[in-house]
């Protein structure tokens, strides 16, 4: 299984696209800042500190992807599923957003307490997850930016993100984030069954984003009644019984559904970022 996971991770990176690699190479060759007005967003990690100083301004928006690199996603999707998704959207934002957008490195650990019965899954505490966000944002805000967007690929992460946004607002920093609980008309139209985790829709998205990472032969319907608490492998324990770690019916997944949902979500993310660019500042209490 370790070799299969390693192969899936490597193959998924390849599937992120030659365009992303070409962008990074051209960035390094041109020293990033001496390019045309048509340049897309800037990848922060590729800059030197003096180049970073020139782009980290009060007019910029800093995008920080957030995706678990060790969280179970059923038997048919890898532990790094959310990380692959975050990296994919990161590359799409880099290609589509304006040069005032600065993309920071992806955060690969956060608050995922509902999955800890499944080996390999990890979770930070709520307090630590909130502090990770506030500390990273606070560090970068020190250089000028006051607007930040978390490219969020989780559901349980909404709790620490909400708390972090409230805390940062007190010092004049505006933090917004992707909210996957908002209804998407495209998803609503295409969805054939319920579920929220490693389900029909998430699996469809991965068939489009990183098909090499999906083991459809292992996908099975696992949609027992929802109960308070996390997922559980033991039907006698509290929570939602899920022997596979999925909650939904991934057997209904298709690449075509995934493409439609991914492109719709990307449109929403880019709109969020653009709206944030033009948002007025947050007054300090």
C-alpha positions as CSV (number, residue, x, y, z in Angstrom):
1,X,0.0,0.0,0.0
2,X,2.9,2.4,0.7
3,X,4.2,2.0,-2.8
4,X,0.8,2.5,-4.3
5,X,0.3,5.7,-2.2
6,X,3.7,7.0,-3.3
7,X,2.9,6.3,-6.9
8,X,-0.5,8.0,-6.6
9,X,1.1,11.0,-5.1
10,X,3.8,11.3,-7.7
11,X,1.3,10.7,-10.6
12,X,-1.1,13.3,-9.2
13,X,1.6,15.9,-9.1
14,X,2.3,15.2,-12.8
15,X,-1.4,15.6,-13.5
16,X,-1.4,19.1,-12.1
17,X,-0.3,20.2,-15.5
18,X,2.7,21.2,-17.6
19,X,1.4,24.7,-17.6
20,X,2.1,25.1,-13.9
21,X,5.7,23.9,-14.3
22,X,6.2,26.2,-17.2
23,X,5.0,29.1,-15.2
24,X,7.4,28.3,-12.3
25,X,10.3,28.0,-14.8
26,X,9.5,31.2,-16.5
27,X,9.2,32.9,-13.1
28,X,12.6,31.8,-12.0
29,X,14.2,32.8,-15.3
30,X,12.7,36.3,-15.4
31,X,13.3,37.1,-11.7
32,X,9.6,37.2,-11.3
33,X,9.1,40.9,-11.1
34,X,10.5,42.0,-14.4
35,X,7.7,40.6,-16.5
36,X,4.8,42.0,-18.5
37,X,1.6,43.4,-17.1
38,X,-0.2,40.2,-18.1
39,X,1.6,38.1,-15.5
40,X,-0.6,36.0,-13.4
41,X,-0.5,35.8,-9.6
42,X,2.8,35.4,-7.8
43,X,4.0,32.3,-6.0
44,X,5.6,33.7,-2.8
45,X,8.0,30.8,-2.1
46,X,9.8,31.4,-5.4
47,X,10.8,35.0,-4.4
48,X,13.8,36.4,-2.6
49,X,13.0,38.5,0.4
50,X,13.6,41.8,-1.4
51,X,11.3,40.7,-4.2
52,X,8.7,39.7,-1.6
53,X,9.0,43.1,0.0
54,X,7.9,44.7,-3.3
55,X,4.8,42.6,-3.7
56,X,3.6,42.2,-0.1
57,X,1.8,45.6,-0.1
58,X,-1.5,46.8,1.4
59,X,-3.0,46.5,-2.1
60,X,-2.2,42.8,-2.4
61,X,-4.3,39.7,-1.5
62,X,-2.5,36.8,0.0
63,X,-4.0,33.4,-0.8
64,X,-3.1,30.5,1.5
65,X,-4.2,27.0,0.4
66,X,-5.3,24.6,3.1
67,X,-5.6,20.8,2.5
68,X,-5.0,17.8,4.7
69,X,-2.1,15.6,3.5
70,X,-2.9,12.8,6.0
71,X,-6.7,12.4,6.3
72,X,-8.6,9.3,5.3
73,X,-10.9,9.4,2.3
74,X,-12.3,5.9,2.1
75,X,-10.6,3.0,0.6
76,X,-10.6,4.4,-2.9
77,X,-9.0,7.8,-2.3
78,X,-5.5,8.6,-0.8
79,X,-4.7,10.2,2.5
80,X,-3.4,13.3,0.7
81,X,-6.7,13.8,-1.2
82,X,-7.4,17.3,0.2
83,X,-3.8,18.3,-0.3
84,X,-3.9,17.3,-4.0
85,X,-7.1,19.3,-4.3
86,X,-5.6,22.4,-2.7
87,X,-2.5,22.2,-4.9
88,X,-4.7,21.9,-8.0
89,X,-6.8,25.0,-7.2
90,X,-3.6,26.8,-6.1
91,X,-2.2,26.3,-9.7
92,X,-5.5,27.4,-11.2
93,X,-5.5,30.5,-9.1
94,X,-1.9,31.3,-10.1
95,X,-2.8,31.0,-13.7
96,X,-6.1,33.0,-13.6
97,X,-5.7,35.7,-10.8
98,X,-4.2,39.1,-11.2
99,X,-0.6,39.9,-10.3
100,X,-1.8,41.6,-7.1
101,X,-2.6,38.1,-5.7
102,X,0.2,36.5,-3.8
103,X,-0.1,32.7,-3.2
104,X,1.6,31.4,-0.1
105,X,2.6,27.7,0.6
106,X,-0.1,25.2,1.3
107,X,-0.9,24.3,4.9
108,X,-1.2,20.5,5.2
109,X,-2.4,20.0,8.8
110,X,-5.5,21.3,10.5
111,X,-8.6,20.4,12.5
112,X,-9.9,17.0,11.3
113,X,-11.2,15.2,14.5
114,X,-13.9,13.2,12.8
115,X,-11.5,10.8,11.0
116,X,-9.1,9.7,13.7
117,X,-10.4,6.1,13.9
118,X,-8.8,5.4,10.5
119,X,-5.1,4.8,10.4
120,X,-2.9,7.6,9.0
121,X,-5.4,10.3,9.7
122,X,-4.1,13.3,11.7
123,X,-5.7,16.3,13.4
124,X,-4.5,19.4,15.2
125,X,-6.6,20.7,18.1
126,X,-9.0,23.4,17.4
127,X,-6.9,25.9,19.3
128,X,-3.7,24.9,17.4
129,X,-5.5,25.0,14.1
130,X,-6.7,28.5,14.8
131,X,-3.3,29.6,16.0
132,X,-1.6,28.2,12.8
133,X,-3.9,30.5,10.7
134,X,-3.5,33.6,12.9
135,X,0.3,33.2,13.2
136,X,0.9,32.7,9.5
137,X,-1.5,35.6,8.6
138,X,-0.1,37.8,11.3
139,X,3.5,37.2,10.1
140,X,2.7,38.1,6.5
141,X,0.5,41.0,7.5
142,X,3.6,42.5,9.2
143,X,5.0,43.3,5.7
144,X,1.9,45.2,4.5
145,X,-1.0,42.9,3.3
146,X,-4.3,43.3,5.2
147,X,-6.5,41.0,3.0
148,X,-6.1,37.2,3.2
149,X,-8.0,34.3,1.6
150,X,-7.8,30.7,2.8
151,X,-8.3,28.3,-0.2
152,X,-10.0,25.8,2.1
153,X,-10.7,22.2,1.0
154,X,-12.3,21.0,4.3
155,X,-15.5,21.2,6.3
156,X,-14.3,20.8,9.9
157,X,-11.7,23.5,9.1
158,X,-14.5,26.1,9.0
159,X,-14.6,26.2,12.8
160,X,-11.0,27.4,13.3
161,X,-11.2,29.6,10.3
162,X,-14.3,31.4,11.6
163,X,-12.5,31.9,14.9
164,X,-9.3,33.1,13.3
165,X,-11.2,35.6,11.1
166,X,-12.9,37.1,14.2
167,X,-9.6,37.3,16.0
168,X,-7.7,38.9,13.1
169,X,-10.5,41.4,12.5
170,X,-9.7,43.0,15.8
171,X,-6.3,44.1,14.5
172,X,-7.6,45.3,11.2
173,X,-6.9,42.2,9.1
174,X,-9.6,40.8,6.7
175,X,-9.7,37.0,6.4
176,X,-12.1,35.2,4.1
177,X,-12.1,31.5,3.1
178,X,-13.7,28.9,0.8
179,X,-16.9,27.6,2.4
180,X,-17.8,24.2,0.8
181,X,-21.1,24.0,2.7
182,X,-22.5,26.7,0.5
183,X,-24.9,25.3,-2.1
184,X,-23.5,25.0,-5.6
185,X,-26.3,24.9,-8.3
186,X,-24.0,22.8,-10.5
187,X,-23.4,20.2,-7.8
188,X,-27.1,20.2,-6.9
189,X,-28.1,19.5,-10.5
190,X,-25.6,16.7,-11.0
191,X,-25.7,15.0,-7.6
192,X,-27.6,11.6,-7.6
193,X,-27.1,10.7,-3.9
194,X,-26.3,12.3,-0.6
195,X,-23.1,12.3,1.5
196,X,-20.3,14.7,2.2
197,X,-17.0,12.7,2.4
198,X,-15.2,10.7,-0.3
199,X,-18.7,10.6,-1.8
200,X,-20.0,10.9,-5.4
201,X,-19.0,14.5,-5.8
202,X,-15.6,14.5,-4.1
203,X,-14.7,11.4,-6.0
204,X,-15.9,12.9,-9.3
205,X,-13.7,15.9,-8.6
206,X,-10.7,13.8,-8.1
207,X,-11.4,11.8,-11.3
208,X,-11.0,15.2,-13.0
209,X,-8.2,16.7,-10.9
210,X,-6.0,13.6,-10.4
211,X,-7.5,10.5,-11.9
212,X,-4.3,8.4,-11.1
213,X,-5.1,8.8,-7.4
214,X,-8.6,7.2,-7.6
215,X,-9.0,3.5,-7.2
216,X,-12.6,3.1,-8.5
217,X,-12.5,-0.7,-8.1
218,X,-12.4,-0.2,-4.4
219,X,-15.2,2.4,-4.3
220,X,-18.4,1.1,-2.5
221,X,-21.6,2.8,-1.3
222,X,-21.2,3.6,2.4
223,X,-24.1,5.8,3.5
224,X,-25.4,4.8,6.9
225,X,-27.6,7.2,8.9
226,X,-25.9,10.3,10.1
227,X,-25.3,10.5,13.9
228,X,-23.6,13.2,16.0
229,X,-19.9,12.8,16.2
230,X,-17.3,11.7,13.7
231,X,-17.1,8.6,11.5
232,X,-16.6,5.3,13.2
233,X,-15.5,1.8,12.1
234,X,-17.4,0.3,15.0
235,X,-21.2,0.2,14.7
236,X,-21.5,0.1,18.6
237,X,-19.6,3.4,19.0
238,X,-21.0,7.0,18.9
239,X,-20.9,8.7,15.6
240,X,-21.8,7.7,12.0
241,X,-20.9,4.1,11.2
242,X,-18.7,3.8,8.2
243,X,-16.6,0.7,7.7
244,X,-14.9,2.2,4.6
245,X,-14.3,5.8,5.9
246,X,-16.5,7.3,3.2
247,X,-20.0,8.8,3.7
248,X,-21.9,8.6,0.5
249,X,-21.9,6.7,-2.8
250,X,-18.6,7.1,-4.7
251,X,-19.7,4.5,-7.2
252,X,-21.8,7.2,-8.9
253,X,-18.7,9.3,-9.6
254,X,-17.7,10.4,-13.1
255,X,-15.1,12.6,-14.6
256,X,-17.7,14.7,-16.3
257,X,-19.5,15.5,-13.1
258,X,-16.1,16.3,-11.6
259,X,-15.2,18.7,-14.3
260,X,-18.4,20.6,-14.0
261,X,-18.2,20.9,-10.2
262,X,-14.5,21.8,-10.2
263,X,-14.9,24.6,-12.8
264,X,-17.9,26.0,-10.9
265,X,-16.0,26.0,-7.7
266,X,-13.0,27.6,-9.3
267,X,-15.3,30.4,-10.6
268,X,-16.6,30.9,-7.1
269,X,-13.0,31.0,-5.6
270,X,-11.8,33.5,-8.1
271,X,-14.9,35.7,-7.4
272,X,-14.2,35.4,-3.7
273,X,-10.6,36.6,-4.2
274,X,-11.6,39.4,-6.6
275,X,-14.3,40.6,-4.1
276,X,-11.7,40.5,-1.3
277,X,-9.3,42.7,-3.4
278,X,-11.9,45.4,-3.6
279,X,-13.2,45.0,0.0
280,X,-12.7,48.0,2.3
281,X,-10.4,47.6,5.2
282,X,-11.5,46.3,8.6
283,X,-11.3,49.0,11.4
284,X,-9.3,48.2,14.5
285,X,-11.5,48.0,17.6
